[in-house]
Amino acid sequence: MTRKQAREAAFHALFALTFSPEANQKEIIDLLSPIAQAAWRDECDIYNNPAHEEAEYIEAAVLGVTASAAALDASIEQHAKGWAMGRISRVARTLMRMAIFEPTAIDGVTQATAINEAVKLCKRYDSEEAAAFINGVLGSIARSDEGEKA
């Protein structure tokens, strides 16, 4: 499984958690195990290759985004001018959380890569309009981060 596929698998787990936030994150991660993936091969191409080499990334992304959700949401709310979190689709919200979290906590993931991958996944799972929206919000966050570093 490539990093791109692992990111999509992590998105699936995080998206599932939006429907039952009380679920045990470890149980969700276990659903992404190679054994469980075998059952999903017909549903989604990314599960055709075992996640052995990217299992650590998936676990770090799912647990990290879940643990940081409040802070990530605060950043989204600050930069999504005029949008309440309840108006943002679960897909867009999940992808923005991941894109904000990844560059700060996972080695080798740049902010540009995280934004680009979030936009691509949003186009696949939501709409062009939602992808444009998250691109704008994540771009605003990136510019804000650059201003703070300068």
N, C-alpha and C positions, 0 to 999 in steps of 0.2 A: 504494500500500500504506500503510495506516495504521500508527501506532506499535504498536497492539495486534497487528496482523497481523505486523509486523516482529518483535515480541517472540516470537510463536509460531514464526516462521521461525528465529529465533536458537535457540529451544528445540530445534527439530528438529535443527539442526546440532550443538548441544552434546550432545543425547541420542545422536546418531550417534557422536560422539566417545567416549562411554562404552563402546562396543563395540570400538573400535580406537583407543586413546589415542595410539598411535604415528603415527596419520595426520597428515598435514600440515594444520594448521588452515586454511591459505589454500585448500587444495583443497576443504575442506568449505564454506568461504565461497563459493568459485566455483560450487558446486552450487546456491547460492541466487541466482545471477545471473539476470537477466531471460530470457536464452536458455534456461537450464536449467529455469527455472520454467514455461516454456511446455509442457514435457513433463509437468509435474506437475499441470496444471490440473484434470484429471479426478480426481486423487487427493485434493486438498485445496483448498477454496475460497480460502484465503488467497493462493494462487499465481495467481489470476485477474487480479491487478493488479500491474504491475511494481514492483520494490522500489527504483527509482532514488532516490527522495527519502529512503528509510530505509536505504539500503545502508551508509552510514557508521555508523548505530546498530547494525546487524546485525554488522558487522565489529568494532566496539568491544566489543560484548557477548560475542561468541564468543572473540575473542582475550583480552579482559580476564578473563573467567571462567576460561578455560583456564590463563592465566598465574597466576591467584590461587587455583587450586583447593585447594592445600594449606592455605592460610590460611582459606579459606571453609569447608573441611571441619573444621578445628579449631574454628571457631566453632559449626558445627552440632553436633559431638560434645559440646562444652561445654554446650550448651543442650538437647540431646536426651537427657535423663537416662535412663540405663538402656538406651540404644539404641546398638549398634555400627553403624558406617557400613555394614557388610555386610548388615545387616538392613533397611536403608532402601532402598526401591525406587529404581531408576535414574531414574525419572520424578521422584519426590519429591526425590531428591538434586540432580538437575539444576535443578529449579525453585527449590529453596532457595538453591543457589549463585547463580542469577541474581538472586533477590530480595534477597540480601545485597549483591551486587556493584553492582547498578544505581544505588541512591541515592547511593552513595559516589563513583561514577565517571562517571555520565552526567547531564548537565545536564537539569533539568526533570523528573526522576523522583523522586518523594517515596517515603519508606519505606512509607507507607500504600498508595500506588498499587502499588508493587512487590509487597507482600504480597497485596493484593487480586487482582492479575493472576495471581500464582503459584497462589493458591487456585483461581481459576476454571479455569486450565489443568490443574491437578491433577484437578479434578472431571471434566474432559473426557478426560484421558489415563490416569487411574489410578482412584481410587475416592473416595467420600465420606469414608471413614475416613482415607485418606492425606491428603486435603485438610484434614481436621480436625487431623491430626498436624502437617502443615507450618505451619498457621495458629498452632498452639500454640508450635512451636519458633521461628518467625519473630517471633511476638509477644514471646516471652521475650528474643530478641536485641534487639528494638526497645526494650523496657523497660530492658534492660541498657545500651544505647547512651544512652538518655535519662538514666539515673543517672550515667553517666560524664561527660556534658556539664554536669550540674548542679553 
